[in-house]
Amino acid sequence: MRPLPGAEPDLDRRWVLRVPPDPHVRFDTNDYSLDPNLVGRRVEVRVSQREIIGVALNTGELACRHERVFAKNRTVTALEHARALRERRGAPAVDELIVEQRPLSVYDQLIA
């Protein structure tokens, strides 16, 4: 038998994609968030046994770094990605939501 090679072979899966408007990449039934500031740009995604890393091709910016999840049908979102996406969409923060509260007498009049 021959001796093993000095360096281990690269077993990571890699592919290139354009970041969609809903900035997530799907791998093995799970969705992992990408940086929403990179929407429309090409990103190389690399999946190893431990993590998922995305890097913008033209600038080398980090698009994502997530620990790989082996459970099924999960959505993994980094906190900074969620905040950036909320700012881009102009959605108010949870603290800023105003909910109208009607007096209960309005409902009493509807029933009577």
N, C-alpha and C positions, 0 to 999 in steps of 0.2 A: 504494500500500500504506500501511496505517496504521503508525505507530510502535509498538514493543513497549510493553507496560504497564510502569510504574515498578517494581512489585513482582512477583516471580516467584509463580506460582500454587503453592498448597500441594498437593503430590503425595503426601504421606504417607498410608498406609492407617491407619485408626483403627477400633477396635471396643471394646466393653465386655464384660467377662466376669466371672464369679464365680470366684475362685481355687479350683481343685479340691483334694481331699485330697493328690493327687500334684501339688505346685505347679509345673507346667510349662505353657507355652503353646506350641502348635504353629503354626509359620508356614513355609510352603514346604518341607515334609517335615522340618524341623528342630525340635527341642524346646529351649526356652529356659527356664531356671529363674526362678521367682518367689519372693518372700520367703515362707517357710512361716508366718511370724507373721500373714500376711494371709489365711489359708485361710478361705473362706466370705464374704469381703468382695468388693465390686465394684471392678474395676480397669479403667482405660482403657489399652489397649495402642496404641502408636503405632509404626509401622514406616516407616523412611525407607530410603534407599539405603545408609546407613552404619551405622545402629544401630537397636536395638529398646529402647523405653522403656516402662515400665509405671508408672502412678501411681494410688494409691488414690483413689477418687472422693470419699469423705467427709472424708478428712484431708489429702490431698495428699502422703502418704508415698510415697517412691520404692519401687516394688515390684521393679523390675529396670532395669538398664542394661547391655545387651550389644552388642558389635560384631556386626553382621550377618554371618552365615556363608553363603556361596553354595554350599558343598559340600552334597551330599544326605545325608539320614538321619544327622544328627549330633545329639548332646545337648550343649548348652552349659550348664554349671552354674557359677555364681559360688561361690567358696570359702566366703563367709559364708553363703550359702543352704544349702550342703551341711552346714556345721557346725550351723546352726540346725535343720535337718531331723533330723540325727542326735540332737541334744539332745531334740527333741520326741518322737522315737520311742523314746528311752531306749536306743539301741544303744550298746554299749561302743566305745571307740576301738580302733583296731587294736593299739595297744601293750598294751591291757588284756586282750586275748583270751588265754585259757589253753587250750592243747591238750594232751590227755592223751597221754603217750608210754609205750607198753607195752614191756616188755623183749622182745627177739626170741625168747627161749626159749619164750614162749607160742605163737608161730607154729610153732616147731619141733615142739612137742607135738601141734599140730593136724595136721601133715603126717605124722608118724610113726604 
